[in-house]
């Protein structure tokens, strides 16, 4: 059940409309940074394997098989190591992920505002960011004044946008910090469950061994 929950959360994060709209964008030959998906793929793999390993542990306990329970314990140790690795990766890259996406957005915005050769593609990228995140501009100045003189990039209701617009940098930070927070919670929950299961499997193995001796 825990594996199924983790798998479900990971698949939801993987197919979330906001992140997919942004991370599938392409600016010329440059693809949007998708490092964010590394942690999610680890969660998907761990969730799927946890479901299989859970059945293995249940069957081993029912059959009172030390071999199956030993295999179950070994798999849990490997999965636990993967979870720790995913947690460390997320902690190290939590700021870099948002930074890379912001740099990608800034490059597209610059091309769109300067009217460079790839401006049409850049405009599409920028408008996707603005519509998906409900933002405009990369900082306070451009977030305030871009809607006034470039309404082809931002929302049409310029007067309302002038007072209510939010910097896309801030929105990007909020988006990925929230998603990474969920990944972190999922990783901690999985780690706690795995520790409990490892202790339980050791107790069962010892109980089976003692019962076979007596």
ROSE-4610 file (N, C-alpha, C; in Angstrom, 1 decimal, always signed):
// ROSE-4610
residu = [X/X/X/X/X/X/X/X/X/X/X/X/X/X/X/X/X/X/X/X/X/X/X/X/X/X/X/X/X/X/X/X/X/X/X/X/X/X/X/X/X/X/X/X/X/X/X/X/X/X/X/X/X/X/X/X/X/X/X/X/X/X/X/X/X/X/X/X/X/X/X/X/X/X/X/X/X/X/X/X/X/X/X/X/X/X/X/X/X/X/X/X/X/X/X/X/X/X/X/X/X/X/X/X/X/X/X/X/X/X/X/X/X/X/X/X/X/X/X/X/X/X/X/X/X/X/X/X/X/X/X/X/X/X/X/X/X/X/X/X/X/X/X/X/X/X/X/X/X/X/X/X/X/X/X/X/X/X/X/X/X/X/X/X/X/X/X/X/X/X/X/X/X/X/X/X/X/X/X/X/X/X/X/X/X/X/X/X/X/X/X/X/X/X/X/X/X/X/X/X/X/X/X/X/X/X/X/X/X/X/X/X/X/X/X/X/X/X/X/X/X/X/X/X/X/X/X/X/X/X/X/X/X/X/X/X/X/X/X/X/X/X/X/X/X/X/X/X/X/X/X/X/X/X/X/X/X/X/X/X/X/X/X/X/X/X/X/X/X/X/X/X/X/X/X/X/X/X/X/X/X/X/X/X/X/X/X/X/X/X/X/X/X/X/X/X/X/X/X/X/X/X/X/X/X/X/X/X/X/X/X/X/X/X/X/X/X/X/X/X/X/X/X/X/X/X/X/X/X/X/X/X/X/X/X/X/X/X/X/X/X/X/X/X/X/X/X/X/X/X/X/X/X/X/X/X/X/X/X/X/X/X/X/X/X/X/X/X/X/X/X/X/X/X/X/X/X/X/X/X/X/X/X/X/X/X/X/X/X/X/X/X/X/X/X/X/X/X/X/X/X/X/X/X/X/X/X/X/X/X/X/X/X/X/X/X/X/X/X/X/X/X/X/X/X/X/X/X/X/X/X/X/X/X/X/X/X/X/X/X/X/X/X/X/X/X/X/X/X/X/X/X/X/X/X/X/X/X/X/X/X/X/X/X/X/X/X/X/X/X/X/X/X/X/X/X/X/X/X/X/X/X/X/X/X/X/X/X/X/X/X/X/X/X/X/X/X/X/X/X/X/X/X/X/X/X/X/X/X/X/X/X/X/X/X/X/X/X/X/X/X/X/X/X/X/X/X/X/X/X/X/X/X/X/X/X/X/X/X/X/X/X/X/X/X/X/X/X/X/X/X/X/X/X/X/X/X/X/X/X/X/X/X/X/X/X/X/X/X/X/X/X/X/X/X/X/X/X/X/X/X/X/X/X/X/X/X/X/X/X/X/X/X/X/X/X/X/X/X/X/X/X/X/X/X/X/X/X/X/X/X/X/X/X/X/X/X/X/X/X/X/X/X/X/X/X/X/X/X/X/X/X/X/X/X/X/X/X/X/X/X/X]
num = [1/1/1/2/2/2/3/3/3/4/4/4/5/5/5/6/6/6/7/7/7/8/8/8/9/9/9/10/10/10/11/11/11/12/12/12/13/13/13/14/14/14/15/15/15/16/16/16/17/17/17/18/18/18/19/19/19/20/20/20/21/21/21/22/22/22/23/23/23/24/24/24/25/25/25/26/26/26/27/27/27/28/28/28/29/29/29/30/30/30/31/31/31/32/32/32/33/33/33/34/34/34/35/35/35/36/36/36/37/37/37/38/38/38/39/39/39/40/40/40/41/41/41/42/42/42/43/43/43/44/44/44/45/45/45/46/46/46/47/47/47/48/48/48/49/49/49/50/50/50/51/51/51/52/52/52/53/53/53/54/54/54/55/55/55/56/56/56/57/57/57/58/58/58/59/59/59/60/60/60/61/61/61/62/62/62/63/63/63/64/64/64/65/65/65/66/66/66/67/67/67/68/68/68/69/69/69/70/70/70/71/71/71/72/72/72/73/73/73/74/74/74/75/75/75/76/76/76/77/77/77/78/78/78/79/79/79/80/80/80/81/81/81/82/82/82/83/83/83/84/84/84/85/85/85/86/86/86/87/87/87/88/88/88/89/89/89/90/90/90/91/91/91/92/92/92/93/93/93/94/94/94/95/95/95/96/96/96/97/97/97/98/98/98/99/99/99/100/100/100/101/101/101/102/102/102/103/103/103/104/104/104/105/105/105/106/106/106/107/107/107/108/108/108/109/109/109/110/110/110/111/111/111/112/112/112/113/113/113/114/114/114/115/115/115/116/116/116/117/117/117/118/118/118/119/119/119/120/120/120/121/121/121/122/122/122/123/123/123/124/124/124/125/125/125/126/126/126/127/127/127/128/128/128/129/129/129/130/130/130/131/131/131/132/132/132/133/133/133/134/134/134/135/135/135/136/136/136/137/137/137/138/138/138/139/139/139/140/140/140/141/141/141/142/142/142/143/143/143/144/144/144/145/145/145/146/146/146/147/147/147/148/148/148/149/149/149/150/150/150/151/151/151/152/152/152/153/153/153/154/154/154/155/155/155/156/156/156/157/157/157/158/158/158/159/159/159/160/160/160/161/161/161/162/162/162/163/163/163/164/164/164/165/165/165/166/166/166/167/167/167/168/168/168/169/169/169/170/170/170/171/171/171/172/172/172/173/173/173/174/174/174/175/175/175/176/176/176/177/177/177/178/178/178/179/179/179/180/180/180/181/181/181/182/182/182/183/183/183/184/184/184/185/185/185/186/186/186/187/187/187/188/188/188/189/189/189/190/190/190/191/191/191/192/192/192/193/193/193/194/194/194/195/195/195/196/196/196/197/197/197/198/198/198/199/199/199/200/200/200/201/201/201/202/202/202/203/203/203/204/204/204/205/205/205/206/206/206/207/207/207/208/208/208/209/209/209/210/210/210/211/211/211/212/212/212/213/213/213/214/214/214]
x = [+0.8/+0.0/+0.9/+1.9/+2.8/+3.5/+3.9/+4.5/+3.5/+2.3/+1.3/+1.0/+1.0/+0.8/+2.0/+3.2/+4.4/+4.4/+4.0/+4.0/+2.9/+1.8/+0.7/+1.1/+1.8/+2.3/+3.3/+4.2/+5.3/+4.7/+3.7/+3.1/+2.4/+1.7/+1.0/+2.0/+3.1/+4.1/+4.7/+4.9/+5.5/+4.5/+3.2/+2.3/+1.5/+2.0/+1.4/+1.4/+0.3/+0.2/+1.2/+1.4/+2.3/+3.7/+4.2/+5.6/+5.8/+4.8/+5.0/+4.9/+4.0/+3.9/+5.2/+5.9/+7.2/+8.4/+8.5/+9.7/+9.7/+8.6/+8.6/+8.9/+9.1/+9.3/+10.7/+10.8/+12.1/+12.3/+13.5/+13.8/+14.9/+14.5/+15.5/+15.9/+17.2/+17.7/+17.9/+17.5/+17.7/+16.5/+16.6/+15.4/+15.4/+14.2/+14.0/+14.7/+15.3/+16.0/+15.0/+15.3/+14.4/+15.0/+16.0/+16.7/+15.7/+14.6/+13.6/+13.0/+13.0/+12.4/+13.2/+14.5/+15.4/+14.9/+14.6/+14.0/+12.7/+11.9/+10.5/+10.7/+11.6/+11.8/+12.3/+13.2/+13.6/+12.5/+11.5/+10.4/+9.5/+9.3/+8.5/+9.1/+10.4/+11.0/+10.9/+11.2/+11.1/+9.7/+8.7/+7.3/+6.9/+7.3/+7.0/+7.7/+8.9/+9.7/+9.2/+8.8/+8.2/+7.0/+6.1/+4.9/+5.3/+6.3/+6.7/+7.3/+8.2/+8.9/+7.9/+6.9/+5.9/+5.2/+4.8/+4.2/+5.2/+6.5/+7.5/+7.6/+7.6/+7.7/+6.5/+5.3/+4.0/+4.0/+4.4/+4.5/+5.5/+6.7/+7.7/+7.3/+6.5/+6.0/+5.0/+4.1/+3.0/+3.7/+4.7/+5.3/+6.4/+6.6/+7.7/+9.0/+9.4/+10.6/+11.7/+12.7/+13.9/+14.5/+14.5/+15.2/+14.4/+13.1/+12.3/+12.4/+12.3/+12.4/+13.8/+14.8/+16.2/+16.3/+15.7/+15.7/+14.9/+13.8/+13.0/+13.8/+14.5/+15.4/+16.5/+17.1/+18.1/+17.6/+16.4/+15.8/+15.4/+15.0/+14.7/+15.9/+17.0/+18.3/+18.7/+18.5/+18.9/+17.9/+16.6/+15.7/+15.9/+16.3/+16.5/+17.7/+18.8/+19.9/+19.5/+18.6/+18.2/+17.4/+16.6/+15.8/+16.8/+17.8/+18.8/+19.5/+19.8/+20.5/+19.6/+18.3/+17.3/+17.2/+17.1/+17.0/+18.2/+19.4/+20.6/+20.6/+20.3/+20.2/+19.3/+18.1/+17.1/+17.5/+18.2/+18.7/+19.8/+20.7/+21.8/+21.3/+20.3/+19.8/+18.6/+18.0/+16.8/+16.8/+17.9/+18.0/+18.5/+19.3/+19.8/+18.7/+17.7/+16.6/+15.9/+15.5/+14.7/+15.6/+16.9/+17.8/+18.0/+18.1/+18.2/+16.9/+15.8/+14.5/+14.4/+14.8/+14.7/+15.7/+16.9/+17.8/+17.2/+16.5/+15.9/+14.8/+14.0/+12.9/+13.5/+14.6/+15.2/+15.8/+16.4/+16.9/+15.8/+14.6/+13.5/+12.9/+12.8/+12.3/+13.1/+14.4/+15.3/+15.2/+15.1/+15.0/+13.6/+12.6/+11.2/+11.2/+11.8/+11.8/+12.7/+13.8/+14.8/+14.5/+13.5/+13.1/+14.2/+14.9/+15.9/+15.3/+16.2/+15.8/+14.8/+15.0/+14.1/+13.0/+12.6/+11.7/+10.3/+9.9/+8.5/+8.5/+9.5/+9.6/+9.8/+10.5/+10.8/+9.5/+8.7/+7.4/+6.5/+6.5/+5.6/+6.1/+7.4/+7.9/+7.5/+7.7/+7.5/+6.0/+5.1/+3.7/+3.2/+3.9/+3.5/+3.9/+5.0/+5.4/+4.3/+4.0/+3.1/+1.7/+1.2/-0.1/-0.2/+0.9/+0.9/+1.1/+1.9/+2.2/+1.5/+0.8/+0.1/+1.1/+2.1/+3.1/+3.6/+4.5/+5.0/+6.3/+7.4/+8.7/+9.5/+10.8/+11.8/+12.1/+11.8/+12.0/+10.9/+11.1/+10.0/+9.8/+10.8/+10.7/+10.0/+10.5/+9.9/+8.5/+8.3/+7.0/+6.0/+6.4/+5.4/+5.2/+6.3/+6.1/+6.0/+6.4/+6.2/+4.8/+3.8/+2.4/+2.0/+2.5/+2.1/+2.6/+3.8/+4.3/+4.5/+4.3/+4.3/+3.1/+1.9/+0.8/+0.6/+1.5/+1.5/+2.2/+2.9/+3.6/+2.8/+2.2/+1.5/+0.0/-0.7/-2.2/-2.6/-3.8/-4.3/-4.8/-5.3/-5.9/-4.7/-4.1/-2.8/-3.0/-4.1/-4.2/-4.3/-5.0/-5.0/-3.7/-3.0/-1.7/-0.7/-0.8/+0.1/+0.2/-0.9/-0.9/-0.8/-1.2/-1.3/-0.3/+0.5/+1.4/+2.5/+2.9/+3.9/+5.1/+6.3/+7.5/+7.5/+7.9/+8.0/+9.1/+10.1/+11.1/+10.5/+9.7/+9.1/+8.1/+7.4/+6.5/+7.2/+8.3/+9.1/+9.7/+10.2/+10.6/+9.5/+8.3/+7.2/+6.8/+6.8/+6.4/+7.3/+8.6/+9.5/+9.9/+9.8/+10.0/+8.9/+7.6/+6.5/+6.6/+6.9/+7.0/+8.2/+9.3/+10.4/+10.1/+9.3/+8.8/+8.0/+7.1/+6.3/+7.2/+8.2/+9.2/+9.9/+10.3/+11.0/+10.1/+8.9/+7.9/+7.8/+7.6/+7.4/+8.6/+9.8/+11.1/+11.2/+10.8/+10.9/+9.9/+8.7/+7.7/+8.1/+8.7/+9.2/+10.3/+11.2/+12.4/+11.9/+10.9/+10.4/+9.7/+8.9/+8.3/+9.3/+10.3/+11.4/+12.1/+12.4/+13.1/+12.2/+10.9/+10.0/+9.9/+9.9/+9.8/+11.1/+12.2/+13.5/+13.6/+13.1/+13.1/+12.1/+10.9/+9.9/+10.4/+11.1/+11.6/+12.7/+13.5/+14.6/+13.9/+12.8/+12.1/+11.5/+10.9/+10.2/+11.3/+12.4/+13.5/+13.9/+14.2/+14.6/+13.5/+12.2/+11.2/+11.1/+11.2/+11.2/+12.4/+13.6/+14.8/+14.6/+14.1/+13.9/+12.8/+11.7/+10.7/+11.2/+12.1/+12.6/+13.6/+14.3/+15.2/+14.5/+13.4/+12.6/+11.6]
y = [-1.2/+0.0/+1.3/+1.2/+2.4/+2.6/+1.5/+1.6/+2.2/+1.8/+2.3/+3.8/+4.2/+5.6/+6.5/+6.0/+6.7/+6.7/+5.6/+5.6/+6.6/+6.6/+7.6/+9.0/+9.4/+10.7/+11.1/+10.2/+10.4/+10.6/+9.8/+9.9/+11.2/+11.6/+12.9/+14.1/+14.0/+15.1/+15.1/+13.9/+13.8/+14.4/+14.2/+14.7/+15.9/+16.6/+17.9/+18.9/+19.5/+20.3/+21.5/+22.1/+23.3/+23.0/+21.9/+21.5/+21.0/+20.2/+19.7/+20.7/+21.7/+22.8/+23.6/+23.7/+24.5/+23.7/+22.5/+21.7/+21.0/+21.0/+20.4/+21.5/+22.7/+23.8/+23.7/+24.2/+24.2/+25.6/+26.2/+27.5/+27.3/+27.3/+27.0/+25.5/+25.3/+23.9/+23.6/+24.5/+24.3/+23.8/+22.7/+22.2/+22.8/+23.0/+23.5/+22.5/+23.0/+22.1/+21.2/+19.9/+18.9/+18.1/+18.7/+18.0/+17.6/+18.4/+18.2/+16.8/+16.2/+14.9/+13.8/+14.0/+12.9/+12.4/+13.3/+12.9/+12.1/+12.6/+12.0/+10.6/+10.4/+9.1/+8.1/+8.6/+7.7/+7.3/+8.3/+7.9/+6.9/+7.1/+6.1/+4.7/+4.6/+3.3/+2.7/+3.5/+3.0/+2.6/+3.4/+3.0/+1.7/+1.5/+0.3/-0.9/-0.7/-1.9/-2.2/-1.1/-1.3/-2.2/-2.0/-2.8/-4.3/-4.5/-5.9/-6.5/-5.8/-6.2/-6.5/-5.6/-5.8/-7.2/-7.6/-8.9/-10.0/-9.8/-10.7/-11.0/-9.9/-10.0/-10.7/-10.3/-11.0/-12.5/-12.8/-14.2/-15.0/-14.3/-15.0/-15.2/-14.2/-14.3/-15.4/-15.5/-16.5/-17.9/-18.1/-19.3/-19.6/-18.6/-18.8/-19.1/-18.4/-18.7/-17.7/-18.2/-17.3/-16.7/-17.6/-17.1/-15.9/-16.0/-14.9/-13.7/-13.9/-12.7/-12.1/-12.9/-12.4/-11.6/-12.1/-11.3/-10.0/-10.1/-8.9/-7.9/-8.3/-7.4/-6.8/-7.6/-7.0/-6.0/-6.3/-5.3/-4.0/-4.1/-2.9/-2.1/-2.7/-2.0/-1.2/-1.9/-1.2/+0.0/-0.3/+0.8/+2.0/+1.6/+2.7/+3.5/+2.9/+3.6/+4.5/+4.0/+4.9/+6.1/+5.9/+7.0/+8.0/+7.6/+8.5/+9.3/+8.6/+9.2/+10.3/+9.9/+10.9/+12.1/+11.9/+13.0/+13.9/+13.3/+14.1/+14.9/+14.2/+14.9/+16.1/+15.9/+16.9/+18.1/+17.8/+18.9/+19.7/+19.0/+19.7/+20.5/+20.0/+20.6/+21.5/+21.7/+22.3/+23.8/+24.5/+25.8/+25.9/+24.9/+24.9/+24.7/+23.8/+23.5/+24.8/+25.5/+26.8/+27.8/+27.8/+28.7/+28.5/+27.2/+26.8/+27.2/+26.9/+27.3/+28.8/+29.6/+31.0/+31.5/+30.9/+31.3/+31.0/+29.9/+29.5/+30.6/+30.9/+31.9/+33.3/+33.7/+35.0/+35.1/+34.0/+33.9/+34.1/+33.4/+33.5/+34.9/+35.5/+36.8/+37.9/+37.7/+38.6/+38.6/+37.4/+37.2/+37.8/+37.6/+38.1/+39.6/+40.2/+41.7/+42.4/+41.7/+42.3/+42.0/+41.1/+40.8/+40.1/+39.1/+38.4/+37.4/+36.7/+35.9/+34.8/+34.3/+33.2/+33.8/+35.1/+35.8/+35.1/+34.5/+33.9/+32.7/+31.9/+30.8/+31.2/+32.3/+32.8/+33.4/+34.1/+34.6/+33.5/+32.4/+31.3/+30.7/+30.6/+30.1/+31.0/+32.3/+33.3/+33.3/+33.3/+33.3/+32.1/+30.9/+29.7/+29.9/+30.4/+30.7/+31.6/+32.7/+33.7/+33.2/+32.4/+31.8/+30.7/+29.9/+28.7/+29.2/+30.2/+30.6/+31.9/+32.5/+33.8/+34.8/+35.1/+36.0/+36.8/+37.7/+38.5/+39.1/+39.0/+39.6/+38.8/+39.2/+38.4/+39.1/+40.3/+41.0/+42.1/+42.9/+43.8/+44.8/+45.3/+46.3/+45.8/+44.7/+44.2/+43.6/+43.0/+42.5/+43.6/+44.8/+45.9/+46.6/+46.8/+47.6/+46.8/+45.5/+44.7/+44.7/+44.5/+44.4/+45.7/+46.9/+48.1/+48.3/+47.9/+48.2/+46.9/+45.7/+44.5/+43.6/+44.1/+43.3/+42.0/+41.8/+40.6/+39.4/+39.8/+38.8/+38.5/+39.5/+39.4/+39.5/+39.5/+39.6/+40.9/+40.8/+42.0/+43.1/+42.7/+43.7/+44.4/+45.3/+46.0/+46.7/+47.4/+48.2/+47.3/+46.2/+45.3/+44.6/+44.2/+43.6/+44.5/+45.8/+46.8/+46.7/+46.5/+46.5/+45.1/+44.1/+42.7/+41.7/+42.1/+41.1/+40.7/+39.4/+38.9/+38.5/+38.7/+38.3/+36.8/+36.4/+34.9/+34.2/+35.0/+34.4/+33.9/+34.8/+34.4/+33.2/+33.2/+32.1/+30.8/+30.8/+29.6/+29.1/+30.0/+29.5/+28.8/+29.4/+28.9/+27.5/+27.4/+26.1/+25.0/+25.2/+24.1/+23.8/+24.8/+24.6/+23.8/+24.1/+23.3/+21.8/+21.6/+20.2/+19.5/+20.1/+19.4/+19.2/+20.0/+19.8/+18.5/+18.3/+17.1/+15.9/+16.0/+14.9/+14.5/+15.6/+15.4/+14.7/+15.1/+14.4/+12.9/+12.7/+11.3/+10.5/+11.0/+10.3/+10.0/+10.9/+10.7/+9.6/+9.7/+8.7/+7.3/+7.2/+5.9/+5.4/+6.3/+5.9/+5.3/+6.0/+5.5/+4.2/+4.0/+2.7/+1.6/+1.9/+0.9/+0.5/+1.5/+1.1/+0.2/+0.5/-0.4/-1.8/-1.8/-3.1/-3.9/-3.3/-4.0/-4.6/-3.8/-4.3/-5.5/-5.4/-6.4/-7.7/-7.5/-8.7/-9.4/-8.7/-9.3/-10.1/-9.5/-10.2/-11.4/-11.4/-12.6/-13.7/-13.3/-14.2/-14.9/-14.1/-14.7/-15.6/-15.2/-16.1/-17.4/-17.3/-18.6/-19.5/-18.9/-19.7/-20.3/-19.6/-20.2/-21.3/-21.1/-22.1/-23.4/-23.2/-24.4/-25.1/-24.4/-25.1/-25.9/-25.3/-26.0/-27.0]
z = [+0.0/+0.0/+0.0/+0.8/+0.9/-0.5/-1.1/-2.4/-3.5/-3.4/-4.3/-4.1/-2.8/-2.5/-3.1/-2.8/-3.3/-4.8/-5.5/-6.9/-7.4/-6.8/-7.2/-7.1/-5.9/-5.7/-6.8/-7.1/-8.0/-9.4/-9.8/-11.1/-11.3/-10.2/-10.2/-10.4/-9.6/-9.8/-11.2/-11.8/-13.1/-14.2/-14.0/-15.0/-14.6/-13.6/-13.2/-14.4/-14.7/-15.9/-15.8/-14.7/-14.6/-15.0/-14.4/-14.6/-16.0/-16.5/-17.9/-18.9/-18.7/-19.7/-19.8/-18.7/-18.7/-19.1/-18.6/-18.8/-20.1/-20.9/-22.2/-23.3/-22.8/-23.8/-24.4/-25.7/-26.4/-27.0/-26.7/-27.2/-28.3/-29.6/-30.6/-30.5/-30.3/-30.1/-28.7/-27.8/-26.4/-25.7/-25.0/-24.3/-22.9/-22.3/-21.0/-20.0/-18.9/-18.0/-17.3/-17.3/-16.7/-15.7/-15.0/-13.9/-12.8/-12.7/-11.7/-11.7/-12.9/-13.1/-12.6/-12.3/-11.8/-10.5/-9.5/-8.2/-8.4/-9.3/-9.5/-10.1/-11.0/-11.6/-10.5/-9.6/-8.5/-7.6/-7.3/-6.6/-7.3/-8.6/-9.4/-9.3/-9.5/-9.4/-8.0/-7.0/-5.6/-5.3/-5.7/-5.4/-6.1/-7.3/-8.1/-7.4/-7.1/-6.5/-5.1/-4.4/-3.0/-3.1/-4.1/-4.2/-4.4/-5.3/-5.6/-4.3/-3.7/-2.5/-1.4/-1.3/-0.2/-0.4/-1.6/-1.9/-1.5/-1.8/-1.5/+0.0/+0.7/+2.2/+2.8/+2.3/+2.8/+2.5/+1.3/+0.9/+1.8/+2.0/+2.8/+4.2/+4.8/+6.1/+6.2/+5.2/+5.3/+5.1/+4.3/+4.1/+5.1/+6.0/+7.0/+6.4/+5.3/+4.6/+4.9/+5.5/+5.9/+4.6/+3.5/+2.3/+1.7/+1.6/+1.1/+1.9/+3.3/+4.1/+4.1/+3.9/+3.7/+2.5/+1.4/+0.1/+0.3/+1.0/+1.3/+2.0/+3.0/+3.8/+3.0/+2.1/+1.2/+0.3/-0.3/-1.2/-0.5/+0.8/+1.5/+1.8/+2.1/+2.3/+1.0/-0.1/-1.4/-1.7/-1.5/-1.7/-0.7/+0.5/+1.5/+1.1/+0.5/+0.0/-1.1/-2.0/-3.1/-2.6/-1.5/-1.0/-0.4/+0.3/+0.9/-0.2/-1.3/-2.4/-3.0/-3.2/-3.7/-2.8/-1.5/-0.6/-0.6/-0.7/-0.8/-2.1/-3.2/-4.5/-4.4/-3.9/-3.8/-3.0/-1.8/-1.0/-1.7/-2.4/-3.1/-4.3/-5.0/-6.2/-6.1/-4.9/-4.8/-5.3/-5.1/-5.6/-7.0/-7.4/-8.8/-9.8/-9.5/-10.4/-10.8/-9.8/-10.0/-10.8/-10.4/-11.1/-12.6/-12.9/-14.3/-15.1/-14.5/-15.2/-15.4/-14.3/-14.4/-15.5/-15.7/-16.7/-18.1/-18.2/-19.5/-19.8/-18.8/-19.0/-19.4/-18.7/-19.0/-20.4/-20.9/-22.2/-23.2/-23.0/-23.9/-23.9/-22.7/-22.6/-23.3/-23.1/-23.8/-25.3/-25.8/-27.3/-27.8/-27.0/-27.3/-27.3/-26.3/-26.2/-27.2/-27.5/-28.4/-29.9/-30.1/-31.5/-32.3/-31.6/-32.3/-33.3/-34.0/-35.1/-34.7/-33.5/-33.0/-32.1/-32.4/-31.5/-31.5/-32.6/-32.6/-31.6/-31.7/-30.8/-29.4/-29.2/-27.8/-27.3/-28.1/-27.6/-27.2/-27.9/-27.5/-26.2/-26.0/-24.7/-23.6/-23.8/-22.7/-22.4/-23.4/-23.2/-22.4/-22.7/-21.9/-20.5/-20.2/-18.8/-18.1/-18.8/-18.3/-18.0/-19.0/-18.8/-17.8/-17.8/-16.8/-15.4/-15.2/-13.8/-13.4/-14.4/-14.1/-13.6/-14.4/-14.0/-15.3/-15.1/-16.2/-15.8/-16.5/-16.3/-15.3/-15.3/-14.5/-13.2/-13.0/-11.8/-11.5/-10.5/-10.1/-11.3/-11.9/-12.9/-14.1/-14.7/-15.9/-15.6/-14.4/-14.1/-14.0/-13.7/-13.6/-15.0/-15.7/-16.9/-18.2/-18.2/-19.5/-20.0/-19.1/-19.7/-20.4/-19.9/-20.5/-21.9/-22.2/-23.5/-24.4/-23.8/-24.6/-24.2/-24.6/-24.2/-25.0/-26.0/-26.8/-26.0/-24.9/-24.1/-22.8/-22.3/-21.0/-21.2/-20.1/-20.1/-20.7/-21.3/-22.1/-21.2/-20.0/-19.1/-18.4/-19.1/-18.7/-17.4/-17.2/-16.0/-14.7/-14.8/-13.7/-13.5/-14.7/-14.6/-14.0/-14.2/-13.7/-12.2/-11.6/-10.1/-9.5/-10.3/-9.7/-10.2/-11.2/-11.8/-10.8/-11.0/-10.1/-11.0/-10.5/-11.2/-11.4/-12.6/-13.0/-12.2/-11.8/-10.9/-9.6/-9.0/-7.8/-7.9/-9.0/-9.3/-9.5/-10.2/-10.5/-9.2/-8.3/-7.0/-6.2/-6.2/-5.5/-6.0/-7.4/-8.0/-7.6/-7.8/-7.6/-6.1/-5.3/-3.9/-3.3/-3.8/-3.4/-3.8/-5.1/-5.6/-4.9/-4.7/-4.0/-2.6/-2.0/-0.6/-0.5/-1.5/-1.5/-1.7/-2.6/-2.8/-1.5/-0.8/+0.4/+1.5/+1.6/+2.5/+2.1/+0.8/+0.4/+0.7/+0.5/+0.8/+2.2/+3.1/+4.6/+5.0/+4.5/+4.8/+4.4/+3.1/+2.6/+3.5/+3.9/+4.7/+6.1/+6.7/+8.0/+7.9/+6.8/+6.6/+6.3/+5.6/+5.3/+6.5/+7.4/+8.7/+9.5/+9.6/+10.3/+9.7/+8.4/+7.7/+7.9/+7.8/+8.1/+9.5/+10.5/+11.8/+11.9/+11.3/+11.3/+10.6/+9.5/+8.8/+9.6/+10.3/+11.2/+12.3/+12.9/+14.0/+13.5/+12.3/+11.7/+11.5/+10.9/+10.6/+11.9/+12.9/+14.2/+14.8/+14.6/+15.1/+14.4/+13.0/+12.2/+12.6/+12.7/+13.1/+14.4/+15.4/+16.7/+16.7/+16.0/+15.9/+15.2/+14.2/+13.5/+14.4/+15.3/+16.2/+17.3/+17.8/+18.8/+18.3]
